[in-house]
Amino acid sequence: MIIVYGTRMYGKVKACGASFLATQFFHIWYLPLFPVGSKLVLEEAQDGTFHGVSAPFSFKSVMAAYLRVWGPIGILIAILCGLDVLGAADNGLALLLVIGFTGIVILALLVSTILAYAVIGKLSEDEKRKRAAYAMHSGYFVDPADMGEAKAGMREMLLGRIAERARGLASMGYRLNADPMYAWPHVALDPTHNDDALVTAAFTLARLEATVDGPQKIHMEQLHAQLWNRIQQMNPPYLQAHARLT
């Protein structure tokens, strides 16, 4: 007998455009058993392979994987077990208990399976709009917080882009009071300019910095919210295109 086993991606969550977060599982006969690690998939190639980066372990992805696969199987097992026990029930009370317990189990599994597909890991419209802003710099509709090992390189790229845009503004008369590599929050929030590329780069960088534990975390979360308000007020065209994203 040939046993099919190996590793496979399950638990697709946070899907936006061609990107999503999933978890690699060890499987037997395509049934996920043990999670190996989560991965941020940036895009899927035509041959079925994935281009992505390692991401922090995603509990939502793991739960979605188990419920989407094992939920329907559990429902089938509950029905078969219930029918088997019903056939052996010899009085009315036992019959009612079996029917009631089986019904509760089936209902719980059914609701869990539906939630796994329809709710767990689904992005809100606001989250998709934010990803449209992040994509201006990452090239993908992903949350920088999920980029794992790629965060360091992205941070340097964003700082460089902010400095470049700030110096471009300075050449047109904008007054730089400090090095934009260090004073980038103040430059991004300055209402005297409307440089969309600079503001979205700072918005993306604030999201990255807010994922690091430390004294700056709360400040970066507040900055991220302030910059998001500013981006919405600017209402750039790419925010309207988010509705086409899955």
C-alpha positions in Angstrom: 0.0 0.0 0.0 1.3 3.4 -1.0 1.0 6.1 1.7 0.9 9.7 0.5 2.6 12.0 2.9 4.8 15.1 3.0 4.4 18.8 3.6 1.7 21.1 2.1 0.3 24.6 2.6 -3.1 24.9 4.4 -5.0 27.5 6.3 -5.0 30.4 3.8 -5.9 33.6 5.6 -5.4 37.4 5.1 -5.8 37.0 1.3 -5.5 40.2 -0.6 -4.7 40.2 -4.3 -2.3 37.4 -5.1 -0.9 37.4 -1.5 -1.9 35.5 1.5 -0.7 33.9 4.8 -0.7 30.2 5.2 0.9 27.4 7.3 2.9 24.5 6.1 1.7 21.2 7.6 3.1 17.6 7.6 0.2 15.6 6.1 -0.8 12.0 5.5 -3.2 11.5 2.6 -3.5 15.3 2.4 -4.9 15.5 6.0 -3.0 18.2 7.9 -1.5 16.8 11.1 1.3 18.9 12.5 2.1 22.6 11.6 5.7 23.1 10.5 5.7 26.9 10.1 3.7 29.8 8.7 4.7 31.6 5.5 3.7 34.8 3.8 3.0 33.9 0.2 3.6 36.9 -2.1 2.5 35.3 -5.3 1.8 31.9 -6.8 3.6 30.8 -10.0 1.8 29.1 -12.9 3.4 25.8 -12.0 1.8 25.8 -8.6 4.9 26.8 -6.6 4.9 29.7 -4.2 7.1 32.8 -3.8 7.1 34.0 -0.3 9.0 34.6 3.0 8.9 32.9 6.4 6.4 34.6 8.7 5.6 34.6 12.5 3.6 31.5 13.5 -0.1 32.2 12.7 -2.6 30.7 15.1 -5.5 31.9 12.9 -4.0 30.0 9.9 -3.5 26.8 11.9 -7.1 26.9 13.3 -8.4 27.6 9.8 -6.5 24.7 8.4 -7.7 22.2 11.0 -11.3 23.3 10.9 -11.6 23.5 7.1 -10.3 20.0 6.6 -11.2 18.1 9.8 -14.5 19.9 10.4 -16.4 18.2 7.5 -14.7 14.9 8.4 -15.8 15.3 12.0 -19.4 15.9 10.9 -19.4 12.7 8.8 -17.9 10.7 11.7 -20.5 12.2 14.2 -23.3 11.2 11.9 -22.0 7.7 11.4 -21.4 7.2 15.1 -24.8 8.7 16.0 -26.5 6.3 13.6 -24.6 3.3 15.0 -25.5 4.2 18.6 -29.1 4.8 17.7 -29.4 1.3 16.3 -28.2 0.0 19.7 -30.5 2.2 21.9 -33.0 0.1 23.7 -35.2 2.8 25.4 -36.7 6.2 24.7 -34.4 8.2 27.1 -31.3 6.7 25.6 -32.6 7.5 22.1 -33.2 11.2 23.1 -29.8 11.5 24.7 -28.1 10.2 21.6 -30.0 12.4 19.2 -29.4 15.5 21.4 -25.7 14.9 21.9 -25.1 14.0 18.2 -27.1 17.1 17.1 -25.0 19.4 19.3 -21.7 17.9 18.1 -22.8 18.2 14.4 -24.1 21.8 14.9 -20.9 22.8 16.6 -18.7 21.3 13.9 -20.8 22.8 11.2 -20.7 26.3 12.6 -16.9 26.0 13.2 -16.4 24.9 9.6 -18.5 27.8 8.2 -16.6 30.3 10.4 -13.3 28.8 9.2 -14.2 29.6 5.6 -16.3 32.8 6.0 -14.8 34.6 9.0 -11.4 33.4 10.2 -8.6 35.4 8.6 -10.9 37.5 6.4 -9.7 41.1 5.9 -12.0 44.0 6.4 -12.4 46.7 3.8 -10.3 49.1 5.9 -7.5 46.4 6.1 -7.5 46.0 2.3 -7.2 49.7 1.9 -4.2 49.8 4.2 -2.6 47.0 2.2 -3.1 49.1 -1.0 -1.0 51.8 0.7 1.7 49.3 1.8 1.8 47.9 -1.7 3.1 51.2 -3.0 6.4 50.3 -1.5 6.5 46.5 -0.8 5.0 45.7 -4.3 2.6 43.3 -2.6 -0.8 43.6 -0.8 0.6 42.4 2.5 0.9 43.6 6.1 4.5 44.5 6.8 4.0 42.9 10.3 3.8 39.5 8.6 7.0 39.8 6.6 9.2 38.1 9.2 12.8 37.8 8.0 12.3 40.4 5.3 11.5 43.2 7.8 15.1 44.4 8.2 15.7 44.9 4.5 12.3 46.6 4.0 13.0 49.0 6.9 16.2 50.2 5.2 14.5 50.6 1.9 11.7 52.7 3.4 14.1 54.9 5.3 16.0 55.5 2.1 12.9 56.3 0.2 11.7 58.8 2.8 15.0 60.5 2.8 15.0 60.7 -1.0 11.5 62.2 -1.1 12.3 64.7 1.6 15.4 65.9 -0.1 13.3 66.2 -3.3 10.9 68.4 -1.4 13.8 70.5 0.0 15.0 71.2 -3.6 11.6 72.7 -4.3 11.7 75.0 -1.2 10.5 72.7 1.6 12.4 73.5 4.8 14.1 70.5 6.4 14.8 71.2 10.0 16.4 67.8 10.8 17.8 64.7 9.0 14.8 62.9 7.6 16.4 59.5 8.4 15.8 60.3 12.0 13.0 62.9 12.0 10.8 61.0 9.4 7.7 61.0 11.7 7.7 64.8 11.8 8.4 65.1 8.1 5.5 62.7 7.2 3.0 64.5 9.4 4.0 68.0 8.3 0.8 69.5 6.7 2.8 71.9 4.5 3.3 69.2 1.9 1.2 66.5 0.2 3.9 64.0 -0.9 1.9 60.8 -1.2 5.0 58.6 -1.7 6.7 60.0 1.4 3.6 59.7 3.6 2.8 56.1 2.5 6.5 55.1 3.0 6.3 56.5 6.6 2.9 54.8 7.1 4.4 51.5 6.1 7.5 52.1 8.2 5.4 52.9 11.3 3.6 49.6 10.9 6.9 47.8 10.8 8.3 49.6 13.8 5.0 49.0 15.8 5.7 45.2 15.6 8.9 45.5 17.7 8.4 45.4 21.5 9.9 48.4 23.3 9.2 51.9 24.5 8.5 53.1 20.9 5.8 50.6 20.2 2.8 52.7 21.5 4.2 55.8 19.8 4.5 54.0 16.5 1.0 52.6 16.7 -0.3 56.2 17.3 1.8 57.5 14.4 0.5 54.7 12.2 -3.1 55.8 13.0 -2.3 59.5 12.4 -0.7 58.8 9.0 -3.6 56.6 8.0 -6.0 59.5 8.7 -3.8 61.7 6.6 -3.7 59.2 3.7 -7.5 58.9 3.8 -7.8 62.7 3.7 -5.6 62.8 0.6 -7.8 60.1 -0.9 -5.3 58.8 -3.5 -6.6 56.7 -6.5 -5.2 53.4 -5.3 -7.5 53.5 -2.2 -10.4 53.2 -4.6 -8.9 50.2 -6.4 -8.9 48.1 -3.2 -12.5 47.0 -3.9 -11.3 44.8 -6.7 -9.0 42.8 -4.3 -10.2 39.5 -3.0 
